[in-house]
Amino acid sequence: MSKKRLYTTMVRIAEALERLTPSPQEKTDLNEADAFIWHSDPDELRPVEQISRISLDLLKGIDSVRDILKANTEQFAQGFAANNALLWGARGMGKSSLVKALQAHVRDTDGKALALIEIHREDIPSMPRLLNLLKKTDRRCILFCDDLSFDEADSSYKSLKAILEGGLEGRPDNVIFYATSNRRHLMPRHMMENERSTAINPAEVIEEKLSLSDRFGLWLGFHSCSQDEYLSMIRAYHAHYKLPCNIKETEAEALSWSRSRGARSGRVAWQFIQDLAGRLSVKL
């Protein structure tokens, strides 16, 4: 094949590929919905028609962290300075539920909901492309990553560090980043201990690992709830959904349910209420 024919063929292939993969700017409208999920293969913000969440006033046992994150989100919505936040701690205590509930509760200066954009852990390396897209809109956005953590041989945390703080561009003014994790420092303890024992300068290795979580201005800890807090969740659900059963009997059943699960948490309380509502033929 001659060079000219080869060049012509390559041009045609490139044009065909370009038609098949339009840029995300051409097919993304942030006014299309209040929530989106980011996909990076190919780049796309997929709208979510209905967000799976519960009301803010049903989140019990987390009053302090709820108020702190609510104030931070309201500052951001009004165009003032606000911090990226790391919600860490016990499983099932409402970390992701709080973020989704606040998105429904907080409004910007025009009375419009903030856009909630979920990015999966494996798509973190594509965040610069997503931020480049979001900075071209005036809508204020919460960028949300649920269950964020990093394992051995995973270097993508370095790109996240630059995005949160320290990079030339950083994050756009209309974007704030909230993440949830069971780990306060986002990495398993054995990973940091192993690197400490093998590194020439162990202190520097640990400092690099810890500097990622330091990039979050807010660290909000979620801890296992007491029995009283667990029962307050049950009572709140019972009243909100008007369940046709005796509250004292419901509390006793709920305690038995938590013992069978070996834990008390908001998630366990919600799972019990779902089971109870099903047995009572009540739609939640």
C-alpha positions in Angstrom: 0.0 0.0 0.0 1.4 3.4 -0.9 2.0 6.1 1.7 -0.8 8.2 0.3 -3.4 5.4 0.5 -2.2 4.5 4.0 -2.6 8.0 5.2 -6.1 8.3 3.7 -7.1 5.1 5.3 -5.8 6.2 8.7 -7.7 9.5 8.4 -10.9 7.7 7.7 -10.5 5.4 10.7 -9.8 8.4 13.0 -12.8 10.2 11.7 -15.0 7.1 12.2 -13.7 6.7 15.8 -14.4 10.4 16.5 -18.0 10.0 15.4 -18.5 6.9 17.6 -17.0 8.6 20.7 -18.4 12.2 21.0 -16.8 14.3 23.7 -18.6 14.3 27.1 -19.2 18.1 26.7 -21.4 17.4 23.8 -23.7 15.0 25.6 -23.7 16.2 29.2 -26.3 18.6 30.6 -25.9 19.2 34.3 -29.5 20.6 34.4 -30.8 17.3 33.2 -30.9 15.8 36.7 -29.8 16.4 40.3 -27.5 13.4 40.4 -25.1 11.7 38.1 -22.7 8.8 38.0 -19.4 9.3 36.3 -18.2 6.6 33.9 -14.7 6.8 32.4 -14.9 4.2 29.6 -15.9 6.2 27.7 -16.2 9.5 29.7 -19.8 10.1 30.5 -22.0 11.6 33.2 -25.0 9.3 33.4 -28.1 11.0 35.0 -29.8 9.3 38.0 -33.5 9.7 37.9 -34.2 8.8 41.5 -31.6 8.9 44.3 -31.8 6.1 46.9 -31.8 8.0 50.2 -33.6 8.6 53.5 -34.6 11.9 55.0 -32.1 14.0 57.0 -34.3 14.0 60.1 -34.2 10.1 60.2 -30.5 10.0 60.7 -30.0 9.5 64.4 -27.0 9.1 66.6 -24.8 11.3 64.4 -26.0 14.8 65.4 -22.6 16.4 65.8 -21.0 15.3 62.5 -24.4 15.9 60.8 -24.4 19.6 61.9 -20.7 20.1 60.9 -21.2 18.7 57.4 -24.5 20.5 57.0 -22.9 23.9 57.8 -19.9 23.2 55.5 -22.3 22.2 52.6 -24.4 25.3 53.1 -21.3 27.5 53.0 -20.3 25.9 49.8 -23.8 26.3 48.3 -23.8 30.0 49.1 -20.5 30.5 47.3 -18.3 30.8 50.4 -15.2 28.9 51.4 -15.7 25.3 52.4 -13.6 22.2 53.0 -13.4 18.8 51.3 -14.6 16.2 53.8 -13.6 12.7 54.7 -16.4 10.7 56.5 -14.7 7.8 58.2 -15.5 5.2 60.8 -17.9 2.3 61.7 -19.8 0.5 59.0 -23.5 1.3 58.6 -23.6 4.4 60.6 -24.9 6.7 57.9 -21.8 8.2 56.2 -23.1 7.9 52.6 -26.7 8.4 53.7 -25.7 11.8 55.2 -24.2 13.0 52.0 -27.2 12.0 50.0 -29.6 13.5 52.5 -27.8 16.8 52.5 -27.9 17.0 48.7 -31.7 17.0 49.0 -31.7 19.5 51.9 -29.3 22.2 50.9 -30.0 24.8 48.1 -27.8 27.3 46.4 -28.4 31.1 46.2 -30.9 30.5 43.4 -32.8 28.0 45.4 -31.5 25.1 43.2 -30.3 21.7 44.5 -26.6 21.0 44.3 -25.7 18.4 41.7 -24.5 15.1 43.4 -21.9 13.3 41.2 -20.7 9.9 42.3 -17.3 8.7 41.1 -16.3 5.1 41.7 -13.0 4.3 43.4 -11.6 2.7 40.2 -12.3 5.9 38.2 -10.2 8.2 40.5 -7.5 8.5 37.8 -10.0 10.1 35.5 -10.9 12.9 38.0 -8.9 15.6 36.1 -11.0 15.0 33.0 -14.2 15.1 35.1 -13.2 18.3 36.9 -12.3 19.9 33.5 -15.9 19.2 32.4 -17.5 20.5 35.7 -15.6 23.8 35.8 -17.3 24.8 32.5 -20.7 24.9 34.2 -22.0 27.3 36.8 -23.9 24.6 38.8 -22.4 23.8 42.2 -21.5 20.2 42.5 -20.7 17.7 45.3 -18.3 15.1 43.9 -18.8 12.0 46.0 -16.8 8.8 46.3 -18.2 6.1 48.6 -15.9 3.6 50.3 -12.7 5.2 49.2 -9.5 3.3 50.1 -6.2 2.3 48.6 -4.4 -1.0 48.6 -0.8 -2.0 48.1 0.8 -1.2 44.7 -1.9 1.4 44.1 -0.4 4.7 43.2 -3.6 6.5 42.1 -3.8 8.2 45.5 -1.0 10.5 44.3 -3.2 12.0 41.6 -6.0 12.5 44.2 -3.6 14.4 46.4 -2.8 16.8 43.7 -6.5 17.4 42.9 -7.5 18.0 46.5 -4.7 20.5 47.2 -1.3 21.1 45.9 -1.8 20.9 42.1 -1.5 23.9 39.8 -5.2 24.0 39.2 -6.7 22.1 42.2 -10.4 21.7 42.2 -12.8 24.2 40.6 -14.6 26.7 42.8 -18.0 25.1 42.0 -16.9 21.6 43.1 -16.4 20.1 46.6 -15.2 16.6 47.3 -16.8 14.3 49.9 -15.5 10.8 50.5 -16.5 8.0 52.9 -14.2 5.3 54.2 -13.9 2.8 57.0 -10.3 3.8 57.3 -9.2 7.2 58.7 -6.0 7.3 56.7 -7.5 5.5 53.6 -4.8 2.8 53.6 -4.5 -0.4 55.5 -2.3 -0.3 58.6 -0.2 -3.3 57.5 0.6 -1.4 54.2 2.1 1.5 56.1 3.9 -0.7 58.6 5.4 -2.8 55.8 6.7 0.3 54.0 8.1 1.7 57.2 10.1 -1.5 57.8 11.6 -1.6 54.3 12.1 2.0 53.5 15.4 3.8 53.8 13.7 6.7 55.5 10.5 5.2 57.1 9.3 8.6 58.4 9.1 10.0 54.9 7.1 7.1 53.6 4.5 7.4 56.4 4.3 11.2 55.9 3.5 10.6 52.2 0.7 8.1 53.0 -0.8 10.3 55.7 -0.6 13.5 53.6 -3.6 12.2 51.5 -6.1 12.3 54.4 -4.5 15.6 55.5 -5.7 17.1 52.3 -9.3 16.8 53.6 -10.1 19.9 55.7 -12.8 18.0 57.6 -12.3 14.6 59.2 -15.7 13.4 60.6 -15.7 10.3 62.7 -18.7 7.9 62.8 -18.7 5.5 65.7 -20.8 2.5 66.7 -24.0 3.5 68.3 -25.3 2.7 71.8 -28.4 0.8 72.5 -30.3 4.0 73.2 -29.2 5.5 69.9 -30.2 2.3 68.1 -33.6 2.3 69.6 -34.1 6.0 68.8 -33.5 5.1 65.1 -36.2 2.4 65.4 -38.7 4.8 67.0 -38.0 7.4 64.3 -38.7 4.9 61.5 -41.7 3.5 63.3 -43.3 7.0 63.6 -42.2 8.2 60.1 -43.7 5.2 58.3 -46.7 4.9 60.7 -46.1 1.2 61.2 -49.3 -0.5 62.6 -47.6 -2.2 65.5 -46.9 -1.7 69.2 -43.7 0.3 69.7 -42.5 -1.6 72.8 -42.9 -4.9 71.0 -41.1 -3.4 68.0 -38.2 -2.3 70.2 -37.8 -5.8 71.7 -37.8 -7.3 68.2 -35.3 -4.8 67.0 -32.9 -5.6 69.9 -33.3 -9.3 69.1 -32.5 -8.6 65.5 -29.4 -6.6 66.3 -28.1 -9.4 68.6 -28.6 -11.9 65.7 -26.5 -9.6 63.5 -23.8 -9.0 66.2 -24.0 -5.2 65.7 -26.0 -2.1 66.3 -26.0 0.5 63.5 -28.2 2.6 61.3 -27.9 0.0 58.6 -29.0 -2.8 60.9 -31.9 -0.6 62.1 -33.0 0.1 58.5 -32.7 -3.6 57.6 -35.0 -4.5 60.6 -37.5 -1.9 59.6 -37.6 -3.2 56.0 -38.2 -6.8 57.3 -40.9 -5.5 59.7 -42.6 -3.4 57.0 -42.6 -6.4 54.7 -44.3 -8.6 57.3 -46.9 -5.9 58.0 -47.5 -5.4 54.2 -46.5 -1.8 54.5 -44.7 0.0 51.6 -41.7 2.1 52.6 
